[in-house]
Amino acid sequence: MSDMKLVGIVLVSHSADVAASVAELAKGLAGGATAVPVAAAGGAEGGRLGTSAELISAAAASVDRGAGVAVLADLGSAVLTVKALLTEGGEVPAGTRLVDAPFVEGAVAAVVTAAAGADLDAVVAAASEAYAYRKV
């Protein structure tokens, strides 16, 4: 599996703690998926609440292994910041996609699917399908 190019995952939240915790949860629920490159891009510079294009760009670059990067964002300006980075071009690795998925459930599905060696389309689909997870 070490020779396999895995899809990278970036979790963008308004809170550094939330992004890091969701990354830890997703990797843990995926059986420790240590091979999957996952990066948290939470908060703004200086640990404040918010979003940072620079932190998101750096996180995407850090998980890029040549198989694409799936970016999940929590809400509002996090989504808008990722969209702006994708529109500008050159700010994130080629093959980076914003995933329309619930943040926690989508992150878990994305990491589990990436750990199985799935391609970017499959990782995006699995994360997006998390909207259908029913709790009652």
Backbone torsions as a table, in degrees:
resi	resn	phi	psi	omega
1	MET	NA	-22.3	-176.9
2	SER	-66.2	-23.5	178.1
3	ASP	-84.2	-13.3	-177.8
4	MET	-75.4	133.7	175.2
5	LYS	-82.9	116.3	-179.1
6	LEU	-97.5	148.5	174.6
7	VAL	-65.5	135.1	175.4
8	GLY	-87.6	151.2	-178.3
9	ILE	-126.6	131.0	175.0
10	VAL	-119.3	130.7	179.3
11	LEU	-111.1	114.5	-175.4
12	VAL	-107.7	118.9	177.8
13	SER	-132.3	161.3	174.9
14	HIS	-71.1	-12.8	-178.0
15	SER	-122.8	128.0	176.8
16	ALA	-61.0	-39.7	-179.9
17	ASP	-64.5	-42.6	179.7
18	VAL	-64.0	-47.6	-179.5
19	ALA	-59.3	-45.4	-179.5
20	ALA	-66.3	-40.1	-179.8
21	SER	-67.5	-40.9	178.3
22	VAL	-66.5	-38.0	176.5
23	ALA	-61.4	-45.4	179.3
24	GLU	-63.0	-44.1	179.2
25	LEU	-61.3	-48.4	-177.6
26	ALA	-61.7	-44.8	179.4
27	LYS	-65.9	-39.2	178.8
28	GLY	-65.2	-43.4	179.9
29	LEU	-72.8	-16.5	176.8
30	ALA	-93.4	23.8	178.1
31	GLY	73.8	29.5	179.0
32	GLY	81.9	4.4	177.4
33	ALA	-13.9	59.3	-175.7
34	THR	-67.8	-22.6	-179.2
35	ALA	-76.8	-23.5	-177.8
36	VAL	-74.4	124.1	177.9
37	PRO	-76.7	111.0	-179.2
38	VAL	-123.7	132.9	177.4
39	ALA	-130.6	139.0	174.9
40	ALA	-95.0	132.1	176.6
41	ALA	-126.2	77.2	-174.5
42	GLY	-111.4	145.6	175.3
43	GLY	73.6	-175.6	178.8
44	ALA	-107.9	173.0	178.3
45	GLU	-54.9	145.9	179.2
46	GLY	79.1	9.4	177.2
47	GLY	80.4	7.4	179.3
48	ARG	-75.0	159.5	171.8
49	LEU	-68.4	143.9	179.5
50	GLY	142.4	-163.0	177.7
51	THR	-132.9	153.9	-177.6
52	SER	-135.4	118.1	177.1
53	ALA	-59.2	-37.8	-179.0
54	GLU	-65.2	-43.2	178.8
55	LEU	-65.5	-38.5	179.6
56	ILE	-67.0	-45.5	178.7
57	SER	-59.7	-45.1	-179.8
58	ALA	-64.5	-40.4	179.2
59	ALA	-64.3	-43.5	179.7
60	ALA	-62.6	-42.7	178.5
61	ALA	-63.6	-36.1	-176.2
62	SER	-71.0	-23.7	-178.3
63	VAL	-104.2	-2.6	-177.8
64	ASP	-71.8	116.3	177.6
65	ARG	-117.1	11.3	178.3
66	GLY	94.6	0.9	-180.0
67	ALA	-108.0	4.5	-178.6
68	GLY	104.4	163.4	-179.6
69	VAL	-131.6	125.7	175.9
70	ALA	-99.9	127.1	-179.1
71	VAL	-114.0	123.7	175.1
72	LEU	-111.2	133.1	-177.9
73	ALA	-122.8	149.4	-175.9
74	ASP	-75.7	-52.9	-177.5
75	LEU	-171.7	170.3	170.4
76	GLY	43.8	-116.7	-173.5
77	SER	-67.7	-21.9	175.2
78	ALA	-63.9	-44.7	178.0
79	VAL	-64.0	-45.9	-178.9
80	LEU	-63.0	-37.6	179.3
81	THR	-65.9	-43.4	178.0
82	VAL	-63.5	-43.7	178.4
83	LYS	-59.5	-41.1	179.3
84	ALA	-64.0	-42.9	178.6
85	LEU	-62.0	-40.0	179.4
86	LEU	-68.0	-35.5	-179.1
87	THR	-72.7	-38.3	-176.7
88	GLU	-65.3	-34.5	-179.0
89	GLY	77.3	137.6	178.7
90	GLY	81.1	-7.4	-178.5
91	GLU	-86.2	-25.1	177.9
92	VAL	-133.1	157.9	-178.2
93	PRO	-58.5	150.3	173.4
94	ALA	-58.5	143.8	-179.2
95	GLY	85.0	18.3	175.9
96	THR	-93.4	132.9	-179.4
97	ARG	-132.1	138.4	171.3
98	LEU	-80.0	131.1	-177.2
99	VAL	-104.3	127.9	175.5
100	ASP	-85.3	96.6	-175.0
101	ALA	-155.5	155.6	172.5
102	PRO	-64.7	143.4	-169.5
103	PHE	-63.0	-54.9	-175.5
104	VAL	-73.6	-55.9	-177.8
105	GLU	-62.6	-38.9	178.8
106	GLY	-65.7	-39.1	178.1
107	ALA	-62.6	-44.5	179.1
108	VAL	-61.7	-47.8	-179.6
109	ALA	-62.0	-40.2	-179.6
110	ALA	-64.5	-45.6	-178.2
111	VAL	-67.5	-43.0	178.3
112	VAL	-59.8	-44.7	-177.8
113	THR	-68.8	-42.2	177.5
114	ALA	-62.9	-38.0	-179.6
115	ALA	-62.7	-26.6	178.6
116	ALA	-80.5	-2.4	178.7
117	GLY	87.6	14.5	-179.0
118	ALA	-67.8	157.4	178.8
119	ASP	-81.4	176.1	-175.4
120	LEU	-59.8	-42.3	179.9
121	ASP	-59.6	-41.7	-179.6
122	ALA	-68.8	-38.4	178.6
123	VAL	-65.1	-44.8	178.4
124	VAL	-62.2	-44.4	-179.9
125	ALA	-62.5	-45.2	-179.2
126	ALA	-61.8	-44.2	179.4
127	ALA	-64.3	-43.1	-179.7
128	SER	-64.3	-36.8	179.9
129	GLU	-66.1	-14.8	179.2
130	ALA	-63.4	-18.4	174.8
131	TYR	-60.2	-25.4	-176.9
132	ALA	-85.3	-5.6	179.7
133	TYR	-64.3	120.2	-179.1
134	ARG	-98.5	142.6	-179.0
135	LYS	-107.5	-4.9	175.3
136	VAL	-138.0	NA	NA
